[in-house]
Amino acid sequence: MEDEQPKGTLPPERKRSVTITVKVSPTQKADIKRLANRCGMSVSSYLLVRAYNYRPKARLTDNELAAMKEFAATRADVTNYANALKALSNEERLALFRRYDFMLEWGQTINNEMQRLSAFLNRMNIPNALPTEAENVT
């Protein structure tokens, strides 16, 4: 128990305490800072992950934020649809579900939305992080 580190602290050999100086032009500095900001990272963290050949993800673009709002609206539509189905009698529901054209269109619509949502969430799921030393061995 003597060797335990307080939670949230790094051992001395892992703590970033050494400086590397790199000369860049003012334009390059602005570009690097802009790229780091797009990824929600400090310039130091951004340059470090790029040095390890890791490509951090940019934060959500305006189009991606709009897509999230669209997914929220789609979720509301699906909830409203489910509530409307629950309000039907069993006979009415069975009659609706026995219609091939209705079921086919409904299934395709739901499937397309779920695939879009799944792809979007999978792409956004992994946060930017510094690579571990084990990942850097080539």
C-alpha positions as CSV (number, residue, x, y, z in Angstrom):
1,M,0.0,0.0,0.0
2,E,3.0,2.3,0.3
3,D,3.3,2.6,-3.5
4,E,-0.3,3.7,-4.1
5,Q,-0.6,7.0,-6.0
6,P,-3.4,9.4,-5.1
7,K,-6.3,9.0,-7.5
8,G,-5.9,11.1,-10.6
9,T,-2.1,11.5,-10.4
10,L,0.5,10.0,-12.7
11,P,3.7,8.3,-11.5
12,P,6.7,10.6,-12.0
13,E,8.0,8.7,-15.1
14,R,4.6,9.3,-16.8
15,K,4.1,12.9,-15.8
16,R,4.7,15.4,-18.7
17,S,7.4,17.6,-17.2
18,V,9.9,17.9,-20.1
19,T,9.7,20.6,-22.8
20,I,10.4,20.2,-26.5
21,T,10.8,23.4,-28.5
22,V,9.7,23.5,-32.1
23,K,10.0,26.5,-34.4
24,V,7.0,27.2,-36.6
25,S,5.8,30.1,-38.6
26,P,3.0,32.3,-37.3
27,T,0.6,30.8,-39.8
28,Q,1.6,27.3,-38.8
29,K,1.1,28.1,-35.2
30,A,-2.4,29.5,-35.9
31,D,-3.2,26.4,-38.0
32,I,-2.0,24.0,-35.2
33,K,-4.0,25.9,-32.6
34,R,-7.1,25.9,-34.8
35,L,-6.8,22.1,-35.3
36,A,-6.2,21.5,-31.6
37,N,-9.3,23.6,-30.8
38,R,-11.4,21.7,-33.3
39,C,-10.5,18.5,-31.4
40,G,-11.1,20.0,-28.0
41,M,-7.4,19.6,-27.1
42,S,-4.5,21.7,-25.9
43,V,-1.8,22.4,-28.4
44,S,0.6,20.3,-26.4
45,S,-1.7,17.3,-26.3
46,Y,-2.6,17.7,-30.0
47,L,1.1,17.8,-31.1
48,L,1.9,14.8,-28.8
49,V,-0.9,12.6,-30.2
50,R,0.0,13.6,-33.8
51,A,3.7,12.7,-33.1
52,Y,2.5,9.2,-32.2
53,N,0.6,9.1,-35.5
54,Y,-2.8,9.2,-33.8
55,R,-5.5,11.3,-35.6
56,P,-7.8,12.9,-33.0
57,K,-11.4,13.4,-33.9
58,A,-12.8,16.9,-34.4
59,R,-15.7,18.0,-32.2
60,L,-19.1,17.9,-33.7
61,T,-19.6,20.1,-36.8
62,D,-22.7,22.1,-37.3
63,N,-24.0,19.4,-39.7
64,E,-23.4,16.7,-37.1
65,L,-25.2,18.8,-34.4
66,A,-28.1,19.2,-36.9
67,A,-28.1,15.4,-37.4
68,M,-28.3,14.9,-33.6
69,K,-31.3,17.2,-33.5
70,E,-32.8,15.3,-36.4
71,F,-32.3,12.0,-34.5
72,A,-34.0,13.5,-31.4
73,A,-36.9,14.4,-33.6
74,T,-36.9,10.9,-35.1
75,R,-37.0,9.4,-31.6
76,A,-40.0,11.6,-30.8
77,D,-41.7,10.3,-33.9
78,V,-41.0,6.7,-33.0
79,T,-42.3,7.3,-29.5
80,N,-45.5,9.0,-30.9
81,Y,-46.0,6.1,-33.3
82,A,-45.6,3.5,-30.6
83,N,-48.1,5.4,-28.4
84,A,-50.5,5.5,-31.3
85,L,-50.2,1.7,-31.8
86,K,-50.8,1.1,-28.1
87,A,-54.0,3.1,-28.3
88,L,-55.4,0.8,-30.9
89,S,-57.4,-2.3,-30.0
90,N,-55.8,-5.7,-30.6
91,E,-58.0,-6.2,-33.6
92,E,-57.1,-2.9,-35.2
93,R,-53.4,-3.5,-34.5
94,L,-53.5,-7.0,-36.1
95,A,-55.3,-5.6,-39.1
96,L,-52.6,-3.0,-39.6
97,F,-49.8,-5.5,-39.1
98,R,-51.3,-7.9,-41.6
99,R,-50.9,-5.3,-44.3
100,Y,-47.7,-6.3,-46.1
101,D,-47.2,-2.8,-47.7
102,F,-47.5,-1.1,-44.4
103,M,-45.1,-3.4,-42.6
104,L,-42.6,-3.3,-45.3
105,E,-42.5,0.5,-45.5
106,W,-42.5,0.8,-41.7
107,G,-39.7,-1.7,-41.3
108,Q,-37.5,-0.1,-43.9
109,T,-38.0,3.4,-42.5
110,I,-37.1,2.2,-38.9
111,N,-34.1,0.2,-40.2
112,N,-32.7,3.1,-42.1
113,E,-33.0,5.5,-39.2
114,M,-31.4,3.0,-36.8
115,Q,-28.5,2.3,-39.1
116,R,-27.9,6.1,-39.5
117,L,-28.1,6.5,-35.7
118,S,-25.8,3.6,-35.0
119,A,-23.2,4.7,-37.5
120,F,-23.3,8.2,-36.0
121,L,-23.0,7.1,-32.4
122,N,-20.2,4.6,-33.2
123,R,-18.2,7.4,-34.8
124,M,-18.7,9.8,-31.9
125,N,-18.3,7.2,-29.1
126,I,-14.5,7.2,-28.7
127,P,-13.2,10.3,-27.0
128,N,-9.9,11.9,-27.9
129,A,-7.1,10.6,-25.6
130,L,-3.4,10.4,-25.5
131,P,-2.1,7.1,-26.8
132,T,-0.6,4.8,-24.3
133,E,3.1,3.9,-24.5
134,A,2.2,0.3,-25.5
135,E,0.3,1.5,-28.5
136,N,3.3,3.5,-29.7
137,V,5.6,0.5,-30.3
138,T,6.1,0.0,-34.0
